[in-house]
Amino acid sequence: MKKTFLLAGLAFIMASCGEDKKEYDATGTFEATEVTVSAESSGQLMSFHVEEGQLLDGGITVGQIDSRQLTLQRARLATNNDQLVATHGQLDANKRQLAANRQATASKQLDLKKQVASIRQQIANQQRERQRFSELLRDGAVPQKQVDDIDYQIQVLQKQLAATEEQIAGQNAALAEQNKGIAAQIDGINSQQAGVSAQQAGVRAQQAQLDDQIAHTFVKTPLTGTVLEKYAEQGEFVSIGKPLFKIADTKRMFIRAYITSEQLKNVRLGQKVKVMADYGNGQKKQYNGIVTWISSRSEFTPKTIVTDDERADLVYAVKIQFQNDGYVKIGMYGEVKF
């Protein structure tokens, strides 16, 4: 009889030890990065190719909101810009013509020294002749009339020199004034071109703004993932901020598990762990995971969570990322083995 009780006691102790040994160190639920895509423009949803459960690549266009009015405004701005370009080109042509006129005017200006050099040379020659004939006159070799004729020729040349200098100076002054007028016209054209350039800059800014508004009429996927929910249909009128669909990255998922302060000292970022998805009835699937986040604050143990130390009231949340093969679903129960 005593032997029977002893065997029963040993069996109970072994059973208790077996129950205490768990296959996991922490539990939690599976989560994924979820993004709700909202309308970035107001108008009719002209196209929308999204279905719940659909796997979509990131960055692709899945719909468009009506952008006809924006496109028409963009076309009008393009026409205005073409007109401004033509105006700027015409002003350039006018400026080139004025520059040519100024060059032609500058070429008409006479060099005073060159123009009067011949007359001055003639005067100098006559003055030398007068000196020579004056000496001959003192010797009685020539009559007085020849000296008087030379004096007369010198006076005529001096008057011609003065008249030529005055004429050239007047002509050059008139051409200089003409050049000033041309320069003023060129400055005026430069000012007009500056104004046209400013208008072009304004048009380009408006075009960029419209381009941005048109770009926001396209509905694009922010990431590669599975469509969880669809909130709108093609043909509906949507306003800015209205949710259109929700998408989640179901390839790179993570489990949010909870550990005790005793376990915390043995867990670090980047640590490789085992993640197990529980399908019920003892069916589990194992994945390789890595610790990507550890909470810096403790919290009360959630009611749905089982910890290694069931007496623990405060736990720390951790996130463990893993590559999903399509079997793990958001909200499923999972386990972690460190």
ABEGO torsion letter per residue (X at the ends): XAAAAAAAAAAAAAAAAAAABBABABBBBBBBBBBBBBBABBEBBABBBBBBGBBBBBGBBABBBBAAAAAAAAAAAAAAAAAAAAAAAAAAAAAAAAAAAAAAAAAABBBAAAAAAAAAAAAAAAAAAAAAAAAAAAAGABBAAAAAAAAAAAAAAAAAAAAAAAAAAAAAAAAAAAAAAAAAAAAAAAAAAAAAAAAAAAAAAAAAAAAAAAAAABBBBABBBBBABBABBBGBBBBBGBBABBBBBAABBBBBBBBBAAAAAABBBGBBBBBBBBAEGGBBBBBBBBBABBBABBBBBBAABBBABAABABBBBBBBBBBBAGABBBGBBBBBBX
